[in-house]
């Protein structure tokens, strides 16, 4: 059975998106996608996005900062992965740089060391070559710089 998609007035859509943005920081791309999913007309999309920005529900800088903080602290992503994820969300180079700058070099290195040691210790019963490859793949996938990864692998094995 086919159910017609719910249609929204501008005010309803705005209220829905205010809740969406208040729940978690969002980027403009996510909000635009949500408006597309709601099948809003282009003029309404523009008006809603402008209102969200004016009322500070939508703030790309705040989003970039929170995104980098969260993904670095919780998921232990490196700068390369963070940069590419932000670029996919159409965040400006300036904001990407500013967001990455909040991670201190000491904290970055410490996190990398801890992650590399933890993963290396968890690799059991495989040859040294396979361990090296698994560790490299793991760290590179998380966006750590290749020179750091290969230095660390040579140091550990």
Secondary structure, DSSP 8 states (H G I E B T S, - for coil): ---------HHHHHHHHHHHHHHS---HHHHHHHHHHTT--HHHHHHHHHHHHHTTS--HHHHHHHHHHHHHHTT---HHHHHHHHHHTT--HHHHHHHHHTS-HHHHHHHHHHHHHHHHHH--SS-HHHHHHHHHHHHHHTT--HHHHHHHHHHH-
